[in-house]
C-alpha cells in the first residue's frame, strides 16, 4: 500500500499535527515503507504459535481476594473538596 503526499496531509490534519509541505513527500515514503513491513508480517504463518503473554516466564504469585480494611468511608471522604450524605459531590456533567 502506497501513501501519497495528500494522504499524509490528511492524516496530519486529523491528528492535529503541523507537517511542513516540504517534509510530506519524505514522510509519505517512510509511511509506505512501514506499511510494507506490516504487510510482510501478515504473510508469516503463526497458526502453531501460542500467543505471548510475557517475554519472560515469570509466574505471578496470587494473593487471596479478601477485604482487609473496610468501613473507612469517613477516612476516604476526609480530603474530599465536597461531600454530602457520605458521597463525593461532583459537578453535574449531563443536563
N, C-alpha and C positions, 0 to 999 in steps of 0.2 A: 504494500500500500504506500503510495507516494503522497506526501503532503506538499502543497504548493504555498506560495507566499500569501495568498489570500486566506487560506485556511489558518496559517499562523496568525495573521492579523485578527481573524475572527476569534480564535482561541484566546489570544491576548486580551481582546476586548471583554470576552466573557469572564476571564479570570481577573479582570481589572488590573492588568499589567501593562506597563508602558514599554513597548518594544520598538526601538527606532527602526524606520523603514530600511535603512542600510544593513541591519542585522537580521531582518526577516528571512532573506534568502538562505543565509548560513544556518539559521535555526531550523528552517524547513528541511534542509539536507540532514541535519542531526536528528531531527524527529523521525524522518523517514528511515534512517539507519536503525534507530531504536525499535521502530515498529517492525522492521525486517528481522531483527533478532528475536522479537516476541513471536513472530510467525514461525521462525525456525524452532523455537521451543515448543510450539503447538504440534510439531511433527514428531516429537520424541514419544516413544511408546512407554507409557507409565502404567500400563494395566496391572503389572505384578509388583508395583512399588507401593508399599504401605505409606499412608500419609505421615509426615514428620511432625511430631509434637514439640520436639526439642532437639538441638544438635548434640546434646549430651544426655546420656542415660542416667538421669537423676530421679530417684524415687521421692515422692512427696510424702512427708510424714503428716498424716491427718490427725487433727485433734478432735476430741468428742464435741459434738454440736449441742452445747447446753448453755443455759443462761447463767452467767457468773455474777453479773451485777444487774439488779433490776430495781424498780420503784425509785428512780432518781430524777423524776420529772422536774422537781424544783431546782436541782443542781444543773440540769441541762438548760433550763429556761433562765438561769441566773444572769447570763450575759446577753439575753435577747433584747434588742432595742425596743421591741413592743410585744406584749403578750396579753392574752385575755382568756380566762377560764381554762388555764393550763395548756394553751396552744400558742404557737408563734402567730403573730399578726403580720401579714404581708400586704403590700399594696395590691389593689384589685387590678387584674390584667384584662379580663374579659367583661364587657358590659352586658 
